[in-house]
Amino acid sequence: MTRLLPVPRTGPRPEGALPLAGSRHVWFDRVVRDGQAVVLTALAPAAVWRLSAPRPDLCGLTLGRPRIMGILNVTPDSFSDGGNLASVADAVARARALQADILDIGGESTRPGAGTVSVAEEIRRTVPVIAALREAGLTTPISIDTRKAPVAEAALDAGADMVNDVSALTFDPDLASLVAERGVPVCLMHARGDPATMQIAPHYDDVVAEVLADLAERVAAALAAGIAKHRLIVDPGIGFGKTLRHNVTLLRALAALHDLGLPVLLGASRKSFIGTIGGAEVPSERLPGSLAVALHGASQAMQILRVHDTSETRQALSLHLALIGNEDGQS
C-alpha cells in the first residue's frame, strides 16, 4: 500500500486546507505520494478522512492539541532516571509534581541492553504506586508501561487506565486479549528486537516505509484480537532498534504516521541521539534537545508527547502554540 505523507503547515489556515489529524493548530493542503506533491482533491475521500479526521478522545482527554505524558519510572536501571524514586511516597510526590495530562508508570527498563524483569518484581514496583496515587485522590489518567499481561492486569485493577506496550503486543500473547476484554486503550510501539539486542546493527532499506508497514501489521493484529480501533495509539519507537540516522529520518517524516488514521505518541525525551547531536553525554543534560524534538513533534500534529521534563515541556509548548496562532496558547 502506498502511504501518504501530508505536508504539515501552521499559521492561518487557507480555504481548502484541512486540520491534520484533527489538530487545532496544524493543517495541510497537499501530500507527498510516491515522491510527488498531490493536492487533496486528487485523493480518495477515504484517504483524506484518514489524514484529517479528529482522533478519538483518550481516557477522557481530547486530542486536538498535544497532550503531555509524564514518565514515572520506578526502576533502578532506566537510562535517564533509574533509581531516583526509592519509595512509594517518593513516586507519589514525583507524580504530583509532574502535573502531566497522562502518567506513564513503568517497572521494567527497556533501555538498550536491558534484561527482562520478572512479573512479580514488575508488579511489586508499579502496583503499589498506582494504588497509592488513586488512594491519594489523583485523577490523572495512568498508563502502565509493560509488555506483560499479568502486570497490566494488576495495574488496571489498581487504577491504571491504559497500556503502553513497547513490543506492540508481540512479547506476551495474552496481553492483546486482556486489553480487548478490559476495553482499555493500548499504545503499540514499533521496535525490532528486544531491549537486550535491538541496538546491535539495526538495518532498514527504508526506515519510514518499514516502520509504517510494521505498525500497520500490528494494528491489524490488535483489531483481529478484538481491540476496538478507537482504543489504539501508535508510536514510531524512536531509539528502539534504530541508529541515529534512522531516528532523524523518522522524525523528519513523522506526519506520515497519520496515514494510519490513529493517534500518535512520540517518545524521544533525553534519548541518546539527542546527546550525540547536541553534545550532551549525560541524559539529564538533554533538556534543550528534548524540547526541540517535542516542539517539532507538535508541529507535525503528534497527539501525545512522552517526556521526562513535563513543566518545561508545557511551558515551551504553550509558547509554541501561541506563536503559531493557537487562540490562547494553553497546553
Backbone hydrogen bonds in HBPLUS format (Angstrom, degrees):
<---DONOR---> <-ACCEPTOR-->    atom                        ^
c    i                          cat <-CA-CA->   ^        H-A-AA   ^      H-
h    n   atom  resd res      DA  || num        DHA   H-A  angle D-A-AA Bond
n    s   type  num  typ     dist DA aas  dist angle  dist       angle   num
A0005-LEU N   A0032-VAL O   3.06 MM  27  4.96 167.1  2.07 143.9 147.4     1
A0032-VAL N   A0005-LEU O   2.74 MM  27  4.96 155.6  1.80 130.6 138.4     2
A0007-VAL N   A0030-ARG O   3.13 MM  23  6.05 161.3  2.17 157.1 151.4     3
A0009-ARG N   A0027-TRP O   2.75 MM  18  5.24 141.2  1.89 157.0 165.0     4
A0027-TRP N   A0009-ARG O   2.85 MM  18  5.24 164.6  1.87 149.2 154.2     5
A0017-ALA N   A0014-PRO O   3.18 MM   3  5.72 163.4  2.21 130.5 134.1     6
A0018-LEU N   A0028-PHE O   3.00 MM  10  5.63 168.3  2.01 157.5 156.4     7
A0028-PHE N   A0018-LEU O   2.93 MM  10  5.63 149.1  2.03 154.0 163.8     8
A0020-LEU N   A0026-VAL O   2.91 MM   6  5.71 172.8  1.92 138.0 137.2     9
A0023-SER N   A0020-LEU O   2.94 MM   3  5.40 159.9  1.98 115.8 122.4    10
A0021-ALA N   A0051-LEU O   2.74 MM  30  5.45 147.4  1.84 140.8 147.7    11
A0022-GLY N   A0052-SER O   3.01 MM  30  5.61 123.6  2.34 121.9 123.1    12
A0024-ARG N   A0064-GLY O   2.78 MM  40  5.27 154.1  1.84 156.0 147.2    13
A0031-VAL N   A0038-VAL O   2.85 MM   7  5.29 158.3  1.90 151.9 158.4    14
A0038-VAL N   A0031-VAL O   2.68 MM   7  5.29 155.8  1.73 161.2 168.1    15
A0033-ARG N   A0036-GLN O   2.79 MM   3  5.27 164.7  1.82 152.4 151.4    16
A0036-GLN N   A0033-ARG O   3.02 MM   3  5.27 165.5  2.04 112.9 117.5    17
A0042-ALA N   A0039-VAL O   3.04 MM   3  5.69 158.0  2.09 116.6 123.5    18
A0043-LEU N   A0040-LEU O   3.00 MM   3  5.39 166.5  2.02 116.2 120.3    19
A0047-ALA N   A0044-ALA O   2.95 MM   3  5.32 124.4  2.26 108.9 122.9    20
A0048-VAL N   A0044-ALA O   3.13 MM   4  6.50 159.0  2.18 157.0 163.3    21
A0049-TRP N   A0045-PRO O   2.94 MM   4  6.14 161.7  1.98 150.7 155.7    22
A0050-ARG N   A0046-ALA O   2.96 MM   4  6.09 154.4  2.03 141.7 148.8    23
A0051-LEU N   A0047-ALA O   3.15 MM   4  6.37 150.6  2.24 145.9 152.3    24
A0052-SER N   A0048-VAL O   2.99 MM   4  6.07 143.2  2.13 145.9 156.4    25
A0053-ALA N   A0049-TRP O   2.83 MM   4  5.24 157.3  1.88 149.0 150.0    26
A0058-LEU N   A0061-LEU O   2.81 MM   3  4.99 157.2  1.86 144.3 146.4    27
A0061-LEU N   A0058-LEU O   2.83 MM   3  4.99 160.2  1.87 111.9 118.6    28
A0067-ARG N   A0303-GLN O   2.75 MM 236  6.04 162.4  1.78 144.2 148.1    29
A0305-LEU N   A0067-ARG O   2.82 MM 238  6.15 163.2  1.85 167.7 172.6    30
A0101-ASP N   A0068-ILE O   2.87 MM  33  5.28 139.8  2.03 145.7 158.3    31
A0102-ILE N   A0068-ILE O   3.21 MM  34  6.49 148.2  2.31 146.9 146.5    32
A0069-MET N   A0305-LEU O   2.85 MM 236  5.81 167.8  1.86 139.5 143.7    33
A0307-VAL N   A0069-MET O   2.86 MM 238  6.17 158.4  1.91 168.4 173.8    34
A0070-GLY N   A0102-ILE O   2.77 MM  32  6.17 155.4  1.83 171.2 166.1    35
A0104-ASP N   A0070-GLY O   2.85 MM  34  5.95 168.1  1.86 166.0 163.0    36
A0071-ILE N   A0307-VAL O   2.96 MM 236  5.87 151.1  2.05 152.5 153.5    37
A0072-LEU N   A0104-ASP O   2.89 MM  32  5.80 162.0  1.92 159.8 153.7    38
A0106-GLY N   A0072-LEU O   3.25 MM  34  6.56 152.3  2.33 136.1 142.4    39
A0074-VAL N   A0106-GLY O   2.90 MM  32  6.06 162.3  1.93 165.6 171.6    40
A0083-GLY N   A0075-THR O   2.60 MM   8  5.87 155.3  1.66 155.2 147.2    41
A0082-GLY N   A0078-SER O   3.29 MM   4  4.10 143.2  2.43 117.7 114.0    42
A0084-ASN N   A0081-ASP O   3.23 MM   3  5.72 159.0  2.28 137.4 136.1    43
A0091-ALA N   A0087-SER O   3.06 MM   4  6.39 156.9  2.11 147.6 153.7    44
A0092-VAL N   A0088-VAL O   2.89 MM   4  6.18 157.4  1.94 154.6 160.6    45
A0093-ALA N   A0089-ALA O   2.98 MM   4  6.16 163.4  2.00 149.2 153.7    46
A0094-ARG N   A0090-ASP O   2.90 MM   4  6.11 157.0  1.96 147.3 154.2    47
A0095-ALA N   A0091-ALA O   2.87 MM   4  6.07 156.9  1.93 147.1 153.5    48
A0096-ARG N   A0092-VAL O   3.03 MM   4  6.29 158.2  2.08 150.7 155.6    49
A0097-ALA N   A0093-ALA O   3.03 MM   4  6.26 154.7  2.10 145.0 152.2    50
A0098-LEU N   A0094-ARG O   2.99 MM   4  6.20 140.2  2.15 147.6 157.9    51
A0103-LEU N   A0141-PRO O   2.95 MM  38  6.36 163.2  1.97 156.3 161.4    52
A0143-SER N   A0103-LEU O   2.62 MM  40  5.89 166.7  1.64 171.1 174.1    53
A0105-ILE N   A0143-SER O   2.83 MM  38  6.13 163.7  1.86 171.1 165.4    54
A0145-ASP N   A0105-ILE O   2.85 MM  40  5.64 173.3  1.85 139.9 142.1    55
A0114-ALA N   A0111-ARG O   3.05 MM   3  5.55 160.6  2.08 143.3 142.4    56
A0113-GLY N   A0195-PRO O   2.63 MM  82  5.49 160.9  1.67 142.6 136.7    57
A0122-GLU N   A0118-SER O   2.95 MM   4  6.18 160.9  1.99 153.5 159.2    58
A0123-ILE N   A0119-VAL O   2.93 MM   4  6.14 159.8  1.97 155.0 160.3    59
A0124-ARG N   A0120-ALA O   2.92 MM   4  6.09 155.9  1.97 143.2 150.7    60
A0125-ARG N   A0121-GLU O   3.00 MM   4  6.23 145.7  2.12 145.2 153.2    61
A0126-THR N   A0122-GLU O   3.12 MM   4  6.26 155.2  2.19 146.4 152.4    62
A0127-VAL N   A0123-ILE O   3.00 MM   4  5.45 149.8  2.09 140.0 149.4    63
A0129-VAL N   A0126-THR O   3.09 MM   3  5.43 123.7  2.43 106.2 120.3    64
A0130-ILE N   A0126-THR O   3.09 MM   4  6.43 161.0  2.13 157.1 162.8    65
A0131-ALA N   A0127-VAL O   2.91 MM   4  6.10 171.8  1.92 161.9 164.1    66
A0132-ALA N   A0128-PRO O   2.91 MM   4  5.95 154.8  1.97 138.5 145.9    67
A0133-LEU N   A0129-VAL O   2.92 MM   4  6.12 153.3  1.99 148.9 156.0    68
A0134-ARG N   A0130-ILE O   3.07 MM   4  6.36 159.5  2.11 151.6 156.4    69
A0135-GLU N   A0131-ALA O   2.85 MM   4  6.06 157.3  1.90 149.1 156.4    70
A0136-ALA N   A0132-ALA O   2.89 MM   4  5.99 136.4  2.09 139.2 150.3    71
A0138-LEU N   A0133-LEU O   3.05 MM   5  5.53 153.4  2.12 166.8 158.3    72
A0137-GLY N   A0134-ARG O   3.03 MM   3  5.14 159.4  2.07 105.2 111.2    73
A0161-ASP N   A0142-ILE O   2.70 MM  19  5.30 166.6  1.71 147.5 152.5    74
A0162-MET N   A0142-ILE O   3.24 MM  20  6.62 140.5  2.40 149.5 152.6    75
A0144-ILE N   A0162-MET O   2.98 MM  18  6.37 163.5  2.01 146.9 148.3    76
A0164-ASN N   A0144-ILE O   2.90 MM  20  5.90 165.0  1.92 146.4 143.5    77
A0146-THR N   A0164-ASN O   3.08 MM  18  6.22 128.5  2.36 135.4 150.1    78
A0152-ALA N   A0148-LYS O   3.01 MM   4  6.28 164.5  2.03 154.5 159.3    79
A0153-GLU N   A0149-ALA O   2.83 MM   4  5.99 162.8  1.86 158.7 163.3    80
A0154-ALA N   A0150-PRO O   3.05 MM   4  6.18 165.6  2.07 144.1 147.7    81
A0155-ALA N   A0151-VAL O   2.92 MM   4  6.10 157.1  1.98 150.4 157.3    82
A0156-LEU N   A0152-ALA O   2.84 MM   4  6.01 160.5  1.88 152.8 157.8    83
A0157-ASP N   A0153-GLU O   2.94 MM   4  6.13 158.3  1.98 149.1 155.4    84
A0158-ALA N   A0154-ALA O   3.05 MM   4  6.22 135.7  2.25 135.1 146.7    85
A0158-ALA N   A0155-ALA O   3.10 MM   3  4.99 124.7  2.42  90.9 105.4    86
A0160-ALA N   A0155-ALA O   2.94 MM   5  5.48 165.9  1.96 139.9 138.1    87
A0159-GLY N   A0156-LEU O   3.13 MM   3  5.18 150.8  2.22  99.7 108.6    88
A0163-VAL N   A0185-PRO O   3.01 MM  22  6.37 160.6  2.05 146.0 151.5    89
A0187-CYS N   A0163-VAL O   2.86 MM  24  6.36 150.8  1.94 149.1 158.7    90
A0165-ASP N   A0187-CYS O   3.11 MM  22  5.97 158.7  2.16 152.8 155.3    91
A0168-ALA N   A0165-ASP O   3.10 MM   3  5.36 167.1  2.12 112.4 116.2    92
A0189-MET N   A0165-ASP O   3.32 MM  24  6.36 162.0  2.35 161.8 156.8    93
A0170-THR N   A0167-SER O   3.16 MM   3  5.39 139.7  2.34 104.5 115.3    94
A0175-LEU N   A0172-ASP O   3.08 MM   3  5.67 163.2  2.11 120.3 125.2    95
A0178-LEU N   A0174-ASP O   3.16 MM   4  6.38 153.6  2.24 146.1 153.7    96
A0179-VAL N   A0175-LEU O   2.96 MM   4  6.20 167.4  1.97 156.9 159.2    97
A0180-ALA N   A0176-ALA O   2.95 MM   4  6.19 160.5  1.99 149.9 155.7    98
A0181-GLU N   A0177-SER O   2.86 MM   4  6.01 161.6  1.89 147.4 152.4    99
A0182-ARG N   A0178-LEU O   2.89 MM   4  6.06 159.5  1.93 155.5 160.9   100
A0183-GLY N   A0179-VAL O   2.91 MM   4  5.88 126.0  2.21 139.9 152.7   101
A0186-VAL N   A0231-ARG O   2.88 MM  45  6.28 151.6  1.96 166.5 169.4   102
A0233-ILE N   A0186-VAL O   3.06 MM  47  6.20 141.6  2.22 153.3 150.6   103
A0188-LEU N   A0233-ILE O   2.81 MM  45  6.10 168.3  1.82 151.4 150.7   104
A0235-ASP N   A0188-LEU O   3.01 MM  47  6.07 137.4  2.20 150.7 142.7   105
A0190-HIS N   A0235-ASP O   2.89 MM  45  6.20 151.8  1.97 155.4 162.7   106
A0197-THR N   A0194-ASP O   2.95 MM   3  5.62 142.7  2.09 121.9 131.3   107
A0198-MET N   A0194-ASP O   2.82 MM   4  5.39 142.3  1.96 166.4 171.1   108
A0200-ILE N   A0197-THR O   3.04 MM   3  5.66 159.8  2.08 130.4 130.1   109
A0210-GLU N   A0206-ASP O   2.90 MM   4  6.00 164.5  1.92 163.5 168.8   110
A0211-VAL N   A0207-VAL O   2.92 MM   4  5.90 158.8  1.97 145.1 150.7   111
A0212-LEU N   A0208-VAL O   3.03 MM   4  6.18 164.7  2.05 151.0 155.5   112
A0213-ALA N   A0209-ALA O   2.94 MM   4  6.11 157.3  1.99 143.3 150.0   113
A0214-ASP N   A0210-GLU O   2.86 MM   4  5.99 162.3  1.89 147.2 152.4   114
A0215-LEU N   A0211-VAL O   2.90 MM   4  6.06 162.1  1.94 149.7 154.8   115
A0216-ALA N   A0212-LEU O   2.87 MM   4  6.05 157.6  1.92 147.8 154.4   116
A0217-GLU N   A0213-ALA O   3.00 MM   4  6.23 149.8  2.09 144.6 152.5   117
A0218-ARG N   A0214-ASP O   3.03 MM   4  6.36 152.0  2.11 145.5 153.0   118
A0219-VAL N   A0215-LEU O   2.81 MM   4  6.08 153.8  1.88 153.2 160.8   119
A0220-ALA N   A0216-ALA O   2.99 MM   4  6.19 159.2  2.04 143.6 149.0   120
A0221-ALA N   A0217-GLU O   3.00 MM   4  6.27 151.3  2.08 142.2 150.2   121
A0222-ALA N   A0218-ARG O   2.92 MM   4  6.15 153.7  1.99 145.4 152.2   122
A0223-LEU N   A0219-VAL O   2.92 MM   4  6.22 161.4  1.96 154.8 159.5   123
A0224-ALA N   A0220-ALA O   2.93 MM   4  6.12 156.2  1.99 146.2 153.0   124
A0225-ALA N   A0221-ALA O   3.01 MM   4  6.21 133.1  2.23 137.6 149.8   125
A0225-ALA N   A0222-ALA O   3.12 MM   3  5.05 129.5  2.39  92.7 106.4   126
A0227-ILE N   A0222-ALA O   3.10 MM   5  5.58 160.3  2.14 154.9 149.1   127
A0226-GLY N   A0223-LEU O   3.00 MM   3  5.21 159.6  2.04 107.6 113.4   128
A0231-ARG N   A0228-ALA O   2.91 MM   3  5.43 159.9  1.95 117.1 122.9   129
A0232-LEU N   A0229-LYS O   3.08 MM   3  5.48 169.6  2.09 121.3 122.3   130
A0234-VAL N   A0263-PRO O   3.03 MM  29  6.45 165.4  2.05 156.5 159.6   131
A0265-LEU N   A0234-VAL O   2.80 MM  31  6.11 162.9  1.83 161.0 166.9   132
A0240-PHE N   A0237-GLY O   3.05 MM   3  5.40 164.7  2.07 136.3 135.2   133
A0247-ASN N   A0243-THR O   2.93 MM   4  6.24 163.5  1.96 157.4 161.4   134
A0248-VAL N   A0244-LEU O   3.00 MM   4  6.27 167.1  2.01 158.9 161.1   135
A0249-THR N   A0245-ARG O   2.94 MM   4  6.05 162.8  1.97 150.7 155.9   136
A0250-LEU N   A0246-HIS O   2.94 MM   4  6.14 161.1  1.98 152.1 157.0   137
A0251-LEU N   A0247-ASN O   2.93 MM   4  6.16 160.4  1.96 151.1 156.9   138
A0252-ARG N   A0248-VAL O   2.98 MM   4  6.20 151.3  2.07 148.3 155.3   139
A0253-ALA N   A0250-LEU O   3.00 MM   3  5.16 132.7  2.23  99.3 112.7   140
A0256-ALA N   A0253-ALA O   2.96 MM   3  5.71 156.3  2.02 123.4 129.9   141
A0257-LEU N   A0254-LEU O   2.92 MM   3  5.76 158.0  1.96 126.3 131.6   142
A0258-HIS N   A0255-ALA O   3.07 MM   3  5.63 154.0  2.14 113.1 120.2   143
A0259-ASP N   A0256-ALA O   3.08 MM   3  5.74 162.5  2.11 116.1 121.5   144
A0260-LEU N   A0257-LEU O   3.08 MM   3  5.81 167.8  2.09 119.2 122.8   145
A0261-GLY N   A0258-HIS O   2.92 MM   3  5.40 159.7  1.96 112.3 119.1   146
A0303-GLN N   A0264-VAL O   3.13 MM  39  5.54 128.8  2.40 138.4 152.8   147
A0304-ILE N   A0264-VAL O   3.16 MM  40  6.38 150.8  2.25 155.2 152.9   148
A0266-LEU N   A0304-ILE O   2.86 MM  38  6.17 165.0  1.88 160.6 163.0   149
A0306-ARG N   A0266-LEU O   2.91 MM  40  6.05 169.1  1.93 149.8 153.5   150
A0271-LYS N   A0268-ALA O   3.23 MM   3  5.73 166.6  2.25 137.2 135.2   151
A0274-ILE N   A0271-LYS O   2.96 MM   3  5.68 137.9  2.14 119.4 129.8   152
A0275-GLY N   A0272-SER O   3.02 MM   3  5.04 113.5  2.48  95.8 111.7   153
A0276-THR N   A0272-SER O   2.89 MM   4  6.20 155.6  1.95 154.6 161.9   154
A0277-ILE N   A0273-PHE O   2.98 MM   4  6.08 172.8  1.98 148.3 150.2   155
A0278-GLY N   A0274-ILE O   2.78 MM   4  5.62 156.1  1.84 143.6 152.0   156
A0279-GLY N   A0275-GLY O   2.76 MM   4  5.22 119.3  2.13 133.8 141.9   157
A0280-ALA N   A0275-GLY O   2.90 MM   5  4.23 150.9  1.99 117.5 126.1   158
A0285-GLU N   A0282-VAL O   2.90 MM   3  5.52 159.5  1.94 123.1 130.0   159
A0286-ARG N   A0283-PRO O   3.12 MM   3  5.48 154.7  2.19 121.9 120.9   160
A0290-SER N   A0286-ARG O   2.90 MM   4  6.03 153.9  1.97 151.0 159.6   161
A0291-LEU N   A0287-LEU O   2.87 MM   4  6.09 157.3  1.92 162.4 167.5   162
A0292-ALA N   A0288-PRO O   3.05 MM   4  6.33 155.0  2.11 144.9 151.7   163
A0293-VAL N   A0289-GLY O   3.07 MM   4  6.35 158.5  2.11 149.7 154.2   164
A0294-ALA N   A0290-SER O   2.92 MM   4  6.14 157.1  1.97 146.7 153.8   165
A0295-LEU N   A0291-LEU O   2.91 MM   4  6.11 164.3  1.93 156.2 159.0   166
A0296-HIS N   A0292-ALA O   3.01 MM   4  6.19 149.9  2.10 140.8 149.7   167
A0297-GLY N   A0293-VAL O   2.86 MM   4  6.14 154.4  1.92 147.3 154.4   168
A0298-ALA N   A0294-ALA O   2.91 MM   4  6.29 150.0  2.00 145.1 153.5   169
A0299-SER N   A0295-LEU O   2.98 MM   4  6.24 148.9  2.08 143.6 151.5   170
A0300-GLN N   A0297-GLY O   3.02 MM   3  5.03 143.9  2.15  98.2 109.4   171
A0302-MET N   A0297-GLY O   3.01 MM   5  5.40 165.3  2.04 146.2 146.0   172
A0301-ALA N   A0298-ALA O   3.08 MM   3  5.04 159.7  2.12 107.6 109.5   173
A0313-THR N   A0309-ASP O   3.05 MM   4  6.13 153.4  2.12 143.7 151.9   174
A0314-ARG N   A0310-THR O   2.79 MM   4  5.97 158.1  1.84 152.6 158.9   175
A0315-GLN N   A0311-SER O   3.01 MM   4  6.22 159.8  2.05 146.6 151.3   176
A0316-ALA N   A0312-GLU O   3.02 MM   4  6.22 169.0  2.03 149.1 152.3   177
A0317-LEU N   A0313-THR O   2.80 MM   4  5.89 159.5  1.84 150.9 157.4   178
A0318-SER N   A0314-ARG O   2.89 MM   4  6.01 155.3  1.95 146.8 153.2   179
A0319-LEU N   A0315-GLN O   3.16 MM   4  6.46 159.7  2.20 150.6 154.9   180
A0320-HIS N   A0316-ALA O   2.93 MM   4  6.14 157.5  1.98 146.9 154.0   181
A0321-LEU N   A0317-LEU O   2.89 MM   4  6.08 167.4  1.91 156.3 158.0   182
A0322-ALA N   A0318-SER O   3.07 MM   4  6.20 155.4  2.13 141.8 148.9   183
A0323-LEU N   A0319-LEU O   2.93 MM   4  6.07 158.6  1.98 150.9 156.3   184
A0324-ILE N   A0320-HIS O   3.08 MM   4  6.31 140.9  2.24 146.4 156.1   185
A0326-ASN N   A0321-LEU O   2.72 MM   5  5.08 150.4  1.81 166.2 156.9   186
A0325-GLY N   A0322-ALA O   3.31 MM   3  5.38 158.1  2.36  99.9 106.2   187
